[in-house]
Each structure stands twice: as structure tokens, then as C-alpha cells.
Amino acid sequence: MSGIRALRPMSMSGKPDFIAIVGAPRCGTTSLAGFLQDHPEVCFSRVKEPHFFSRRDLRDDASDSLRQTLDEEYLGAFFPHRRDGAVLAEGSVSYLYAPEQMAPILRRWPDARFVIAVRDPMEMIPSLHQRLLYTGDETVADLERAWALIPERRRGRAIPRSCIDPRLLQYQEVGRLGAYVEAFFQAVGRERCFVAVFDDLAADPADLYARLLEFLGLAPQPRSDFAPRRVSRSYRLGWLQRLLKRPPAAVRGARAGDSDRLLTKAQSGPAPLRNLFAVRKQLLRWNQAPPPQRALPPALRAEIREALSGDVAHLSAVIGRDLGHWLAAAPAARRAEPALAGRLARDTRPRAATAATVAPQAQGWR
């Protein structure tokens, strides 16, 4: 633990030239992105999650080649609306799991900053499972069965054809936030990172918003709408949902990211393309349904607790905040005292998430 404590805070002042909300998934990243999308000093990517730097390893590109690639394939595709003086921002949750591939961002935008969101894995994992069902990446509706399939899927089996990124189906690995947050600090420097704990977003979003803007060097902005974004949803027809959200590769293109590019082009493309996506949106709206109310089975809850309790303790040490209540308290007890939980969260959270840079460390899963 001494290596973690050796990370000392460093201050960053002024406005960054690039902001990335890097994950973790289902931890409030869409709400955080909404905060920045509405800020007049920020130019947010047309697709909230380009996943460009996790899908493309550009670390070995020479400077001229890197600049050309970013200008043509990244800025051209996802920031055609960029304007002089605005801070570029995006929100790809896969970046938390590919910290070593953030190096090209720092080469192009030396003053880049990163927003990391974390959440109780007992809440995060069921929410992620429900989201993957909605997007068509998951087809196993029972979380207990999906959790049991983790070893099979690690070997490349039992993966739905509609799944764009099978790594997201590794629910236990996605939930190892302590390990990945530490690796991300090591790769980019903790002084560049703001940690948003979901407890704070739920208890006092206005305070979190103010602290986020202060960390990013952005001017304070009045805001009254803090309603949650991208709440959990379900669907009526699974096959229709997968067809609309994850069309066959022949339709979306050979690469996983081509569907995002097509969506970006559709927003300002020719009328037939805009009409096609308008029909798609209407069908998605018709097919939408409230999510089923499912409680974690006691056996699965115990298994998740056993698998991730050590990592939660590690995350507590990495960010300097006690998160033991995540796995220790029963859900009913935690729901019974939300005001007290909110006050305790505000009393114990650090005022800034900063520390010194250490050497990058490669990660096998991203």
C-alpha cells in the first residue's frame, strides 16, 4: 500500500485543450457528458462514445502521421463542428480499460484531462448487464447465467453474434475498478484525473457539477436540470432491438466503429440517410419498455462480493476514500437512509483527485 500513498497531489491550472470522460460504464458518464455538452466553452463529439483511442493503437505513429490520422479520422469524423477556442471533449467508457493507449492523446493535447466515474459494483454490474441487453451486445437475459458464462466467454465461446466488443461481457473484469483506476493514474498522471463517485452524483449533483467545472478550469455555469440521463431500459422484441442497435456487419461496415461513423454522417448527411435514421429512431422508441425489476439472487450477490471486495478496498486506497459500505451494507439499509449517506459522502470525499505521474503499465484487458 505504500506505493499508492507515494502518489502525491499535483495541481493543474488553466483550461485544458481536451477532455475525455473515460468510464467506467453505467457509473453516470452520460450525465457527466451532458454537463459538458451544455457548457459554452466545450465542443463535445457528435457521437458521445467514439472509442477511437481504445480501438486504434497509435502509440508507435510518428508525429506527422499521428497528426494526419487524428485530423482526418478522428477530428474529421467526430468533431466536424469544432470551433476555435473551444475545448474538445468526448466520453468513451472503454478508455478506462486501455490506459496505455492514451499516450497519443497526451502527445496531441498536452493539457488533456480525464474524468473517471466509479460506482458500487453491486449496482454497476446489473445495470451494465441490462444496458448490454438493450444495445444487443448481450442475449442472456438472466444475469446469474451470464455471470456463470464468464469463463466460457473468456475463451471466445458463447458470445452473441451481435456483440461489438466481447470484453464488456467479462462482468467481473469490468468491475475491477480499483485495478484499472490505478493503472489509469499511472498512465496519464493522477493530477489530470477527476474521480466522480456515483454516490455523490446521486446525493448532490449540483455540488459534483461545480467541482467538476472547477477542476477543468471551465467557467461556472448556472444549471437546474440534473435529471439522470440514459436510465435503464428494456425492449419488447429482442430480435428487433438487436437488428436496430447492432445491425449485421455488412450493413454497418467491417469495423465495429463504422456504425458510429454512419450515425455521425446521418445527422448532416443527405435526406435519404437522415430519413432512414429517423425511421430507426421511431422503431427504437416503439420497441422500448421499462426494465424488469430484478433483485440480485443472494448466491450471486455473495459471489460478486467475494470476487470484488478486495478490489473495492484497493479502489478506496487509490482514491483516498472509504468505500467499504458498497459491499458491506444490505440494499434495504442503504435505501433507508439516503440523506445520511449523502451527508457522509460529502464529508468524506476528497476535494480533488490529483497525484503524481508514474510509468505507464500495459493492461491485457481493455
N, C-alpha and C positions, 0 to 999 in steps of 0.2 A: 504493500500500500504506500510505501514511502515514495515510489516512483510517481504515483499520482499526485501526492502532496507537493512534489517538487515543481509541478506546473504552476508558475507564478503569474498573476494577472498582469496584463499589459494594456494600456489604453490606446484606443484608436479615435482620432478626432476627424471632423470634417465629414463630407458626404461621400459615400462610395461611388465607384463607377459601374458596379454590377452587384446585384443581389440575387441569391438563389435560396429558395425555401426547399430544403433538401430531404425532407421526411422527418419522421417515419410516417408510413401510410396510416390513415384513419386516426390521426392524432391532432386534427384541427388545421391541417395545412391549407385546405381550401378556404377556410375562414381567414387565415392569415394572409393568403394570397388576395382575398377580397379587400382586406385592409389596404394593401399596397396598390391594387388595381385602381382604387378610388383616389389615390394621392396624386395631386397635380404635378409633383416633381418626378413621378415614376412612369416609365413606359414598360408595361407588362407584356409578355409574349402573347401572341394571338391564340396559341394553344397553351393552356396553363402548364402542361407537363410535356415538354418536347423530348425528354430523356436523351438528349443529344450526346452529352458527355459520358453517360453510362453505356450507351450503345456503341460509341466510337472511341477507340483508344488513340488519342492524338499526341501522346507523350513524346513520341520519337520524331514528330514532324519538325522540320526546320522552321525557323521563324517566318520566312516568306511564305512557305507552303501552309503553315498554320493560319496565318492571317488571311490568305486567299480562301482556304476551306471555311473559316468562320464567316468571312464576309459573304460568300456565295451560298453555302449550305445551311448556315445557322442563322445569321442575321437576315439574309435574304428570304429565308423560308418562314421564320417565326417573328421577325421584327421589321416587316416592310413598312410599318407605320412609325418607326423610330424618328425622333426629332432631336435637334441639337440641344445639349444641356440636360436632357432627361436621363435619369438613372435607369439602365436596363435591368429588368427583373424577370424571373421565371420561377416555376415551382415543381420541379421533377423529384418525386419522392424516392426514386431509385438512386439518387446521388449519395445518400447516406451510406449505401451498401457498396459504393465504388469510390471510396475516398481518395485512393491513389490516382484516379483519373480526373481529379480536379486540378491537377498541375497546369494543364493548358489554360484554364480559366485565369489562374493567377499570372500566367505569362502575358495574356492579352489584357487583363484588367487587374493590375497590381493592387488596387484598393478594394477588391471584391470582399463582400461579407456574406455570411451564410446564416440561415435561420433553421434551427433543428427543433422539431416538435417531438415530445415524448408523452407516453400515456401508460397507464396500468395495463399490462399485457392481458389481464383477465377481461378487460373491456376491449382492448385493441384487437386481439385475435378473433373473437366472434364478429366484431364489426368488419374486419378485413375479409373474413370468410363470406359474410353477407354481401359485401361490395363486389367480390370476385364472382359470386353467383350472378349479380346484377349485370356486370360487364361481360359475362360469358366466358371468363377465364377459368371458372370452376363449374363443375357439373354435379358434384357430390353434395347434395343438399344437407346432409347430416354432418355437422362439424366433428362429432366423435369419430365417424368413419373417415372423414377427410384427414383428421389428425393421425389416425392409425395408418393411413396411406403414405405418410411422410417418408419412411424408408424405401418403399417401392418407387415413389416419385423421384427420390434422390438418385436412383439407378436408371431414371429415364423411362419408367413404365407407369401406366395408369394416368397419363397426362392427357387431358382433353385436347382434341384437335383445335379447338377454338382458343386455346390458351396462348397468348402472345409471349409471355415470359414465365416459364415454369418455376423460376426461382421464387416467385411470390407464393407458390403453393407449399413452400417449406415454412410452415407457420411458426415452428419453434425457432428457426433461424431468424426469421423476420422479427421475432420478439426479443432477440438478444440485443436490446438497445444499449446496454452498458458497454459491451464489447465494441459495437460499431460507433457509438458516440466518442469513445476514447480514441479509436482509430482515426475518426474524422478530425478530432482535435490535433492529433499527431500529424496528419497530412497537411492541414491548411493553417494551423495555428489557432489556439483557443481564443486568442484576442479578436479573431474575426467572427466568432460564433455567438449567436444569441440563442439560448435554450428556452423554449416555450413549453412549460409543463401544462398538460391538458387540464389539470385541476384548477390552475389559475384562469385559463380561458373560460372554464365553466363558471367559476366563482365570481370573477371580476374582469370581464373582457375589456372594459374601458381602461383599467389600470394597465393591463398587459399591452394594449394598443399604445398607450402613452410611452411605456418603457421601450417598446419596440422602435417607435419613431425616434426616441432619444438615442438609442444605441446606433441606429442607422444614420444619424445626423440629418434626418428629414424634419422639416418644419412641422410643428404641432398643427393638427387639423381637427376641427370640431366634428364629432361623429355621434349619432344617437342610435344608429342601426347596428346592433351586434347579434342579430339573429343567426343561428347556426346555418352554415352552408353545407351542401352535399350530405344531407341527413340520410340514414339508411333507407333503402327502398327495395322492393321486390318486384315481381312481374307476374303476369297471368300465364303467358305461354313461354316456356323456356327456349324452344327452338326458334321462335320469332325473335326473342331477345338476343340470342347468340348471333343470329343472322344479321341483325341491325347493328349490334355493338362490335361483333368480331366477324365480319364477312370473310368469305374464302380468300386465300392469298391471291388468287387470280384477279379478284376484284380490287383488293386494297393495295396490291403490289407485292413484290417478292420480300421486301423487308418489313419488319414489324412497324417501323415508324412511318411507313408510307401512308397509312390511314390518317395519321395526324397531319401530314403534309396536305393530303387531299382535303381534309376538313378546313385547313387554313386557306387553301386556294378557293374553296367553295364560298367563303364569306365575301370575297370580292371578285369571284370568277364570273363566267358567262351565265346568262339566265337559266339555261337547262340544268347546269350543275347546281345552281342555287335552289332551283325548284326541287331537284332530286333530294337534296339535303333537308329541304323544308318538309317534304313528304316523310322522310325518315324520322324527323323530329316529331311529327304528328303521330306516327305509328308508335314511337317510343312512349309518348305521353299516354296513348290509349292503352298500351300494354303494362303501364305502371300499376303497382299495387302496394299497399302497406306491407312492411316487413313482418314476418311471423314473430310472435313473442315467444322466444325460446330461452329458457334458463340453462346455464351450463350444468350438465349432469355432474353430481358430486364426484364420481370417479375421474371424469375428465378434468374437473377443477383441481383435484388433488394432483393429477399428473402434470398439469401445466405449472402448478405451484412448485412441485418438486423439480421440474426441468428448468425453471427460470428464476427461482428465488435467489440463487447465487448471483445471477446477472443483475437483478434489481438492486441487490446490495452493492454490487460493483458500480452501477449507474449512480447510486446515491453518493458514493465516494468520488466519482469522476466529476459530478456537477456540484458537489458540496451541499447536498440537500437530502434530508432523511425521507426516503420513500417507502419505508417499511410497511406503512399502512396499506400499500397497494395489494399485497398478498396476504396480509395478516387478518384484516377485518372482513367480516361477512358482509355481503352486499346490502342486506337489510339494515344492518347497523350503520353502514356508511350513508345510506339514503336518509336515515332518520335524523341526521344532524348535519345537513349541508351547510348551514350558516357557520357552525363551529368549524367544520372542515375548511371552509373558505377563509375564516379568520386565521386559523393555524397556518394555512398555506401562505397567506400574505405575511405572517410574522416570521416564517422560517425560510422563505425563498431568498436566494442571493439577489442583490440589486443589479448585478451584471454578470454575464457569463464570459469571463475572459481568463486567458493564461498564456504561457509562453509556447513558442513553436518548438517541436521536436521532429526528429526524422520521420519521413513517410514510412508506412508499413503496408505491404500488399495484403489484400484480402482475397480468399478464394471464392467467396460468395458475394454477389453484388446485386 
